[in-house]
Amino acid sequence: MKNKDTNPALCLVTSLALLAAMIPTVSFAQAATRKVDGITIKPGYPLQSEAATLMQDLRQSRAVELFLWSLPVNQSYAGRDAMFKASGGGLMDVVYIGGFSDHTKKLSTLNNETIYAMVHLDLHDGPVVYEQPAMDKKGYLFGSIIDVWQVPLSDVGIPQVTPDQGKGGKYLILPPGYQGEVAAGYLPIHSTSYQVRMGLRSVMLGGATIADAIDRVKRVKVYPLSDPSRKQNYIDVMGKPVDGEVDKGVGAFRRIHDYLGREPIQEKDKYLVGMLQSLGIEKGKPFPSDKATLDLLQRAADLGWMTAKQNMTEAWPASPLDGWLALGLAESWNPNYTTDSLIQVDGRAAYFALAIWPPKNMGNSTFYGITFSDTDNKPLRPGMHYKLHLPADVPVQSFWSVILYDAEAAAMIANPQKKYAISSLNKALKYNADGSIDVYFGPEAPQGMESNWIPTTKNDFFAGIRFYGPDWERLGKTWIVTRPERVPSP
């Protein structure tokens, strides 16, 4: 029976209260906390005692990313400074290696069967003219004009690919934002930076000699547009050490600070320049000198370089070869590592951890494969012995080469024998009865196979294979080469 004294409003309040009691609630004050990497995760502000650690961790992670981001500039400055030191020369001088490179030339992944030349420019005083020699029956000078970020502005020296079409010509390299007229007869190149590098290779054809290749280098002329009579210097560094390794310490950040002071900031780099500012590295201000920041930058360089080396073993496209990776493929090559939707951060860092002077066009005239592992997918290790089997009739129109590189410097492995590569240009190679060839590498040579052997040392290494004038109808299709196979000690 209904109690006539019952208050309907009171009943409603009571019912709501009971309902609320049945619903589980969690207040901010009652929320559980947890730890992530030593930091307390909780509602509201961080613990006051952990705030400094949070910000220090942020700066550290930013510094590691900035080390990786700046590798192209790091490589660019490293090559410039090394050539200036070895040659005693300067801007617009043609510095060349007057012979085949060896382990004393620490410039990333050079070939030991090519004559190299380098030129460094600064466009702050105006346009510079580069005179490219013409191709002839003895060879040609192939290379690229590259900005400070190592983004190629133009290739030179190749028919059907470069502005000079292999016929030679006068390139006019223009500073950022140049609006002046370009006179007839010049091939204009608009640079995105004031600092410009040129990496050139003097390729020999038809029985040409090293002297012929050097003579071609000495036909290059570089001079300000305003001073065509400038005397050209040619400096040979063949007998001198060239230490062009990237800076793996605080100097890497000093180089990016120098870049900030000299160059216009490109749109894609502004976010990262903001990150630099959070580390105290700013345009127009002195480089940080306090111990805490310098220690942080050194730790970031240490971690960044180890990260770069691990990344360089992974971030590559697959190649047509069985298990090998490609340094670049013509159909997918993007020398700016920037697409319409993203920057290829890992691929970019991988390339500039081990390479320098990329071409604008990764053409079909050459193919480069690399591997860090053997046929069992295990890392190549110093102290172990390997055999690389090349089937008969290697699909090349010119020549093939197998070369080993030190993993730390990406340069040829220093060894007492001064042997760095095996190539088809070597007339002493021993071929199998079916025309195939076995290349060996390890601490000792198999008995009787010294001609086919590349020595290794205690240093980590990786292997590269080059095909000059590849036959793409057979390469990786009917002609297959696998990675090196680990074999017993001889």
C-alpha positions as CSV (number, residue, x, y, z in Angstrom):
1,M,0.0,0.0,0.0
2,K,1.3,3.4,-0.9
3,N,2.4,5.6,2.0
4,K,0.6,8.9,1.6
5,D,3.4,10.7,3.5
6,T,6.1,9.7,0.9
7,N,7.7,12.7,-0.7
8,P,8.1,12.1,-4.5
9,A,11.0,14.5,-4.8
10,L,12.9,12.8,-2.0
11,C,12.3,9.4,-3.6
12,L,13.8,10.7,-6.9
13,V,16.9,12.0,-5.2
14,T,17.3,8.7,-3.3
15,S,17.0,6.7,-6.5
16,L,19.5,8.8,-8.4
17,A,21.9,8.5,-5.5
18,L,21.6,4.7,-5.5
19,L,22.1,4.6,-9.3
20,A,25.2,6.7,-9.1
21,A,26.6,4.4,-6.5
22,M,26.2,1.5,-8.8
23,I,28.2,3.2,-11.6
24,P,32.0,2.8,-11.3
25,T,33.8,6.1,-11.3
26,V,37.5,7.1,-11.4
27,S,38.5,10.5,-10.4
28,F,41.7,12.1,-11.5
29,A,42.9,12.0,-8.0
30,Q,42.3,8.2,-7.8
31,A,43.8,7.3,-11.2
32,A,46.7,4.8,-11.1
33,T,50.1,6.1,-12.1
34,R,52.8,4.2,-13.9
35,K,56.5,4.6,-15.0
36,V,57.8,4.8,-18.5
37,D,61.6,5.0,-18.9
38,G,61.8,6.4,-15.3
39,I,59.2,9.1,-15.9
40,T,55.9,9.0,-13.9
41,I,52.9,9.0,-16.2
42,K,50.0,10.7,-14.3
43,P,47.1,13.1,-14.8
44,G,48.0,16.7,-14.7
45,Y,51.5,18.2,-14.8
46,P,54.6,16.1,-14.6
47,L,56.3,15.7,-11.2
48,Q,58.4,18.7,-10.5
49,S,61.3,16.5,-9.8
50,E,61.1,14.9,-13.3
51,A,60.5,18.0,-15.4
52,A,64.2,18.6,-16.1
53,T,64.7,14.9,-17.1
54,L,61.8,15.1,-19.6
55,M,63.2,18.2,-21.3
56,Q,66.8,16.7,-21.3
57,D,65.4,13.5,-22.9
58,L,63.6,15.7,-25.5
59,R,66.8,17.6,-26.4
60,Q,68.8,14.3,-26.6
61,S,66.3,12.7,-29.0
62,R,66.2,15.8,-31.1
63,A,70.0,15.9,-31.3
64,V,70.2,12.3,-32.5
65,E,67.6,13.0,-35.2
66,L,69.5,16.2,-36.2
67,F,72.7,14.2,-36.5
68,L,71.0,11.8,-38.9
69,W,69.3,14.7,-40.8
70,S,72.6,16.6,-41.3
71,L,74.6,13.6,-42.7
72,P,74.5,15.0,-46.3
73,V,76.0,18.3,-45.1
74,N,78.4,16.5,-42.8
75,Q,79.7,14.4,-45.8
76,S,79.8,17.5,-48.0
77,Y,82.0,19.5,-45.5
78,A,84.1,16.4,-44.8
79,G,85.0,16.0,-48.5
80,R,85.7,19.7,-48.9
81,D,87.9,20.0,-45.9
82,A,89.8,16.8,-46.6
83,M,90.6,17.9,-50.2
84,F,91.7,21.4,-49.1
85,K,93.9,20.0,-46.4
86,A,95.5,17.4,-48.6
87,S,96.0,19.7,-51.6
88,G,96.7,23.0,-49.9
89,G,94.3,24.4,-52.5
90,G,91.0,26.2,-52.3
91,L,87.9,27.2,-54.2
92,M,87.7,26.6,-57.9
93,D,91.0,24.5,-57.9
94,V,90.7,21.2,-59.6
95,V,92.0,18.6,-57.1
96,Y,92.4,15.1,-58.5
97,I,93.7,11.7,-57.5
98,G,96.3,11.0,-60.1
99,G,96.0,7.2,-60.0
100,F,93.8,4.5,-58.6
101,S,92.6,5.2,-55.1
102,D,93.6,3.1,-52.1
103,H,92.8,2.9,-48.4
104,T,94.5,6.3,-47.7
105,K,91.7,8.0,-49.6
106,K,88.9,8.0,-47.1
107,L,86.1,9.3,-49.3
108,S,83.0,7.2,-49.1
109,T,82.8,4.2,-51.4
110,L,85.3,5.3,-54.1
111,N,86.1,2.8,-56.8
112,N,89.8,1.8,-57.1
113,E,89.7,1.7,-60.9
114,T,88.6,5.3,-61.7
115,I,90.4,8.6,-61.7
116,Y,88.5,11.1,-59.5
117,A,88.6,14.9,-59.5
118,M,86.8,17.4,-57.2
119,V,86.0,21.1,-57.4
120,H,84.5,23.3,-54.6
121,L,82.8,26.6,-55.3
122,D,81.2,29.5,-53.3
123,L,78.8,31.6,-55.2
124,H,78.5,34.5,-52.8
125,D,80.6,36.6,-55.2
126,G,78.5,35.7,-58.2
127,P,78.1,33.1,-61.0
128,V,80.9,30.7,-61.8
129,V,81.7,29.1,-65.2
130,Y,82.6,25.4,-65.4
131,E,84.0,24.2,-68.8
132,Q,83.3,20.5,-69.4
133,P,85.6,18.7,-71.8
134,A,84.0,16.7,-74.7
135,M,83.9,12.9,-74.8
136,D,86.3,11.2,-77.2
137,K,87.4,7.7,-78.1
138,K,89.7,7.6,-75.1
139,G,87.0,8.3,-72.5
140,Y,84.8,10.9,-70.9
141,L,84.5,13.0,-67.7
142,F,81.3,12.1,-65.9
143,G,80.1,13.7,-62.7
144,S,77.6,15.9,-61.0
145,I,77.2,19.5,-59.8
146,I,75.8,19.2,-56.3
147,D,74.5,21.7,-53.7
148,V,75.6,21.8,-50.1
149,W,73.0,19.2,-49.1
150,Q,74.4,16.9,-51.9
151,V,71.3,17.2,-53.9
152,P,72.6,17.0,-57.5
153,L,71.7,20.0,-59.6
154,S,72.9,18.5,-62.9
155,D,75.0,15.6,-64.2
156,V,77.7,16.4,-66.8
157,G,79.5,14.6,-69.6
158,I,77.0,11.9,-70.8
159,P,75.1,11.8,-74.2
160,Q,71.3,11.8,-74.0
161,V,71.4,12.5,-70.2
162,T,73.3,15.7,-69.5
163,P,72.9,19.3,-70.9
164,D,76.2,19.1,-72.7
165,Q,75.3,15.7,-74.3
166,G,78.9,14.6,-74.0
167,K,80.0,17.2,-76.4
168,G,81.4,19.5,-73.8
169,G,80.3,23.0,-73.0
170,K,80.2,25.9,-70.6
171,Y,78.0,25.5,-67.6
172,L,77.0,28.7,-65.8
173,I,76.4,27.9,-62.1
174,L,74.1,30.6,-60.6
175,P,73.7,31.5,-56.9
176,P,70.3,31.1,-55.1
177,G,67.7,33.6,-56.3
178,Y,69.7,34.7,-59.3
179,Q,67.5,36.9,-61.6
180,G,70.0,38.2,-64.1
181,E,70.3,37.5,-67.8
182,V,72.2,34.4,-69.0
183,A,74.2,35.1,-72.1
184,A,73.9,32.8,-75.1
185,G,76.3,29.9,-75.2
186,Y,76.0,28.9,-71.5
187,L,74.2,26.0,-69.9
188,P,72.6,27.6,-66.8
189,I,72.4,25.7,-63.5
190,H,70.4,27.4,-60.7
191,S,71.9,26.4,-57.4
192,T,69.9,26.1,-54.2
193,S,72.9,26.9,-52.1
194,Y,76.0,29.2,-52.3
195,Q,78.3,26.3,-51.6
196,V,78.5,23.9,-54.5
197,R,80.6,20.7,-55.0
198,M,81.6,18.9,-58.1
199,G,82.5,15.2,-58.1
200,L,84.0,14.0,-61.4
201,R,85.2,10.6,-62.6
202,S,87.5,10.3,-65.6
203,V,86.3,7.1,-67.3
204,M,88.8,5.4,-69.7
205,L,87.7,3.7,-72.9
206,G,89.4,1.8,-75.7
207,G,92.7,1.0,-74.2
208,A,93.2,4.5,-72.7
209,T,95.7,5.0,-70.0
210,I,95.7,6.7,-66.6
211,A,97.7,9.5,-68.2
212,D,94.9,9.9,-70.8
213,A,92.4,10.1,-67.9
214,I,94.4,12.7,-66.1
215,D,94.9,14.7,-69.3
216,R,91.1,14.9,-69.6
217,V,90.8,16.2,-66.0
218,K,93.3,18.9,-66.9
219,R,91.0,20.2,-69.6
220,V,88.6,21.4,-67.0
221,K,88.4,25.1,-66.4
222,V,86.6,26.9,-63.6
223,Y,86.4,30.6,-63.2
224,P,84.2,33.5,-62.1
225,L,81.9,34.8,-64.8
226,S,83.5,38.2,-64.1
227,D,87.1,36.9,-64.5
228,P,87.6,34.4,-67.4
229,S,91.4,35.0,-67.2
230,R,91.7,33.4,-63.8
231,K,94.6,31.0,-63.7
232,Q,93.5,27.4,-63.3
233,N,95.2,25.2,-60.7
234,Y,95.4,21.4,-61.0
235,I,96.6,19.7,-57.8
236,D,97.3,16.0,-57.5
237,V,96.8,14.3,-54.1
238,M,97.7,10.8,-55.2
239,G,100.5,10.4,-52.7
240,K,98.8,12.1,-49.8
241,P,96.3,10.9,-47.2
242,V,92.7,12.2,-47.7
243,D,90.7,11.9,-44.5
244,G,87.1,12.6,-45.6
245,E,85.3,10.6,-42.9
246,V,82.2,12.3,-41.6
247,D,82.5,14.0,-38.2
248,K,81.2,11.7,-35.5
249,G,81.3,14.2,-32.7
250,V,80.3,17.7,-31.7
251,G,81.9,18.9,-35.0
252,A,78.9,17.5,-36.9
253,F,76.8,20.1,-35.2
254,R,79.4,22.8,-35.8
255,R,79.1,22.0,-39.5
256,I,75.4,22.5,-39.5
257,H,75.9,25.8,-37.5
258,D,78.3,26.9,-40.2
259,Y,75.7,26.0,-42.8
260,L,73.1,28.1,-41.0
261,G,75.4,31.1,-41.2
262,R,76.1,30.8,-44.9
263,E,73.0,29.5,-46.7
264,P,69.3,30.3,-47.2
265,I,67.1,27.9,-45.3
266,Q,65.0,25.7,-47.6
267,E,61.3,25.2,-46.7
268,K,61.6,21.5,-46.0
269,D,64.4,22.2,-43.4
270,K,62.6,24.9,-41.3
271,Y,61.2,22.4,-38.8
272,L,64.6,21.0,-38.2
273,V,66.2,24.4,-37.9
274,G,63.6,25.0,-35.1
275,M,64.8,21.9,-33.4
276,L,68.4,23.1,-33.6
277,Q,67.3,26.3,-31.9
278,S,66.1,24.3,-28.9
279,L,69.7,23.0,-28.6
280,G,71.1,26.6,-28.6
281,I,72.3,26.3,-32.3
282,E,71.0,29.4,-34.1
283,K,71.9,31.5,-37.1
284,G,73.8,34.6,-36.2
285,K,74.7,33.4,-32.7
286,P,77.8,31.7,-31.3
287,F,77.9,28.0,-31.2
288,P,77.1,26.7,-27.6
289,S,80.1,26.4,-25.4
290,D,78.6,25.2,-22.0
291,K,79.8,21.8,-21.0
292,A,76.2,20.4,-20.5
293,T,75.3,21.2,-24.1
294,L,78.6,19.9,-25.5
295,D,78.2,16.7,-23.6
296,L,74.7,16.3,-24.9
297,L,75.8,16.8,-28.5
298,Q,78.6,14.3,-28.1
299,R,76.3,11.7,-26.8
300,A,73.8,12.4,-29.6
301,A,76.6,12.1,-32.2
302,D,77.7,8.8,-30.6
303,L,74.2,7.4,-30.7
304,G,73.4,9.0,-34.1
305,W,76.4,7.4,-35.7
306,M,75.7,3.9,-34.4
307,T,72.1,4.4,-35.5
308,A,73.3,5.5,-38.9
309,K,75.5,2.4,-39.3
310,Q,72.6,0.1,-38.4
311,N,70.3,1.9,-40.7
312,M,72.7,1.7,-43.6
313,T,72.5,-2.1,-43.4
314,E,68.7,-2.1,-43.9
315,A,67.3,1.0,-45.7
316,W,67.9,0.1,-49.3
317,P,65.7,-1.1,-52.2
318,A,66.0,-4.7,-53.2
319,S,68.1,-5.3,-56.3
320,P,67.7,-7.6,-59.3
321,L,70.5,-9.7,-57.8
322,D,69.7,-12.6,-55.5
323,G,69.7,-11.1,-51.9
324,W,71.8,-8.1,-52.8
325,L,70.6,-4.5,-52.1
326,A,70.7,-1.7,-54.6
327,L,72.6,1.5,-54.0
328,G,70.0,3.0,-56.4
329,L,67.7,1.9,-59.2
330,A,67.0,4.0,-62.3
331,E,63.2,3.5,-62.0
332,S,63.0,4.5,-58.4
333,W,65.9,6.9,-57.9
334,N,65.1,10.1,-56.1
335,P,68.2,12.2,-55.6
336,N,66.4,14.7,-53.3
337,Y,64.9,11.9,-51.2
338,T,61.7,13.9,-51.2
339,T,58.4,12.8,-52.7
340,D,55.1,14.7,-53.0
341,S,54.0,13.3,-49.6
342,L,57.2,12.7,-47.5
343,I,60.9,12.9,-47.0
344,Q,62.6,9.4,-47.2
345,V,64.4,10.0,-43.9
346,D,65.8,6.4,-43.5
347,G,66.9,6.0,-47.1
348,R,68.5,9.5,-47.1
349,A,70.5,8.7,-43.9
350,A,71.5,5.3,-45.2
351,Y,72.9,6.7,-48.4
352,F,75.0,9.5,-46.8
353,A,76.3,7.2,-44.1
354,L,78.3,5.4,-46.9
355,A,78.2,7.5,-50.1
356,I,79.1,10.9,-51.5
357,W,78.4,12.8,-54.7
358,P,75.1,11.2,-55.8
359,P,74.1,11.5,-59.5
360,K,71.0,13.3,-60.6
361,N,70.2,10.4,-62.9
362,M,70.8,6.8,-61.7
363,G,71.2,5.7,-65.3
364,N,71.3,2.2,-66.9
365,S,74.9,2.6,-67.8
366,T,76.0,1.2,-64.4
367,F,74.6,-0.8,-61.6
368,Y,75.8,-1.0,-58.0
369,G,74.8,-3.7,-55.6
370,I,75.8,-4.0,-51.9
371,T,75.5,-6.6,-49.3
372,F,76.1,-6.8,-45.5
373,S,75.2,-10.5,-45.2
374,D,76.0,-13.9,-46.6
375,T,73.9,-16.6,-48.3
376,D,72.6,-17.7,-44.8
377,N,71.5,-14.1,-44.2
378,K,74.1,-13.8,-41.5
379,P,76.2,-10.6,-41.2
380,L,79.6,-10.6,-43.0
381,R,82.2,-11.0,-40.2
382,P,85.9,-10.2,-40.1
383,G,87.9,-13.4,-39.4
384,M,85.6,-15.5,-41.5
385,H,86.2,-16.7,-45.1
386,Y,83.8,-16.3,-48.0
387,K,83.4,-17.3,-51.6
388,L,81.4,-15.3,-54.2
389,H,80.6,-17.3,-57.3
390,L,80.0,-15.3,-60.5
391,P,78.5,-17.5,-63.3
392,A,80.1,-17.5,-66.7
393,D,79.6,-14.6,-69.2
394,V,79.0,-11.8,-66.7
395,P,76.4,-9.5,-68.4
396,V,78.4,-6.4,-68.9
397,Q,79.5,-4.5,-72.0
398,S,82.5,-2.9,-70.2
399,F,83.7,-4.6,-67.0
400,W,82.6,-5.8,-63.6
401,S,84.2,-5.3,-60.2
402,V,83.8,-6.7,-56.7
403,I,85.1,-4.5,-53.9
404,L,85.2,-4.6,-50.1
405,Y,84.7,-1.5,-47.8
406,D,85.5,-0.9,-44.2
407,A,82.2,-0.4,-42.3
408,E,83.4,2.5,-40.2
409,A,84.9,4.7,-42.9
410,A,83.1,3.3,-46.0
411,A,86.6,3.4,-47.5
412,M,88.8,0.6,-48.9
413,I,90.1,-1.8,-46.3
414,A,93.7,-1.1,-45.2
415,N,95.7,-4.3,-45.7
416,P,99.4,-5.1,-46.2
417,Q,98.8,-6.5,-49.7
418,K,97.0,-3.2,-50.8
419,K,94.4,-5.3,-52.6
420,Y,90.9,-3.9,-52.4
421,A,89.0,-5.3,-55.3
422,I,88.7,-8.0,-58.0
423,S,87.6,-7.0,-61.5
424,S,87.5,-8.4,-65.0
425,L,90.2,-5.9,-65.9
426,N,92.7,-8.0,-64.0
427,K,94.3,-10.4,-66.6
428,A,95.7,-12.6,-63.9
429,L,92.3,-13.9,-62.6
430,K,91.7,-17.7,-62.6
431,Y,88.5,-18.8,-64.2
432,N,86.8,-22.2,-63.7
433,A,86.5,-24.6,-66.6
434,D,83.0,-23.5,-67.4
435,G,84.0,-19.8,-67.6
436,S,82.7,-18.9,-64.2
437,I,84.8,-17.3,-61.5
438,D,85.1,-17.5,-57.8
439,V,86.1,-14.5,-55.8
440,Y,87.4,-15.1,-52.2
441,F,87.7,-12.8,-49.3
442,G,89.0,-13.4,-45.8
443,P,92.2,-13.2,-43.6
444,E,94.0,-15.8,-45.8
445,A,93.9,-16.7,-49.5
446,P,93.0,-20.2,-50.6
447,Q,96.1,-22.0,-51.8
448,G,96.8,-21.1,-55.4
449,M,93.9,-18.6,-55.6
450,E,95.8,-15.4,-54.5
451,S,94.9,-13.7,-57.7
452,N,91.1,-14.1,-56.9
453,W,91.4,-13.0,-53.2
454,I,90.6,-9.8,-51.4
455,P,92.1,-9.6,-47.9
456,T,90.1,-8.7,-44.8
457,T,91.3,-7.5,-41.4
458,K,89.8,-7.3,-37.9
459,N,87.4,-4.5,-39.0
460,D,83.8,-5.0,-40.0
461,F,83.2,-4.7,-43.7
462,F,80.6,-4.9,-46.5
463,A,80.8,-5.9,-50.1
464,G,79.9,-4.1,-53.3
465,I,79.6,-5.3,-56.8
466,R,79.6,-3.0,-59.9
467,F,78.5,-3.7,-63.4
468,Y,79.7,-1.2,-66.0
469,G,77.5,-1.3,-69.1
470,P,75.1,-3.9,-67.7
471,D,73.1,-6.1,-70.0
472,W,69.7,-5.7,-68.4
473,E,68.1,-8.4,-70.5
474,R,70.2,-11.0,-68.6
475,L,71.2,-9.3,-65.3
476,G,69.1,-10.8,-62.5
477,K,67.0,-12.7,-65.0
478,T,68.9,-15.5,-66.8
479,W,72.2,-14.6,-65.1
480,I,71.9,-14.8,-61.3
481,V,74.6,-14.1,-58.7
482,T,73.9,-14.9,-55.0
483,R,75.5,-13.3,-52.0
484,P,78.9,-14.5,-50.7
485,E,78.9,-18.0,-49.2
486,R,80.8,-18.6,-45.9
487,V,83.4,-21.3,-46.4
488,P,85.9,-23.1,-44.1
489,S,89.3,-21.6,-43.5
490,P,91.8,-22.6,-46.1
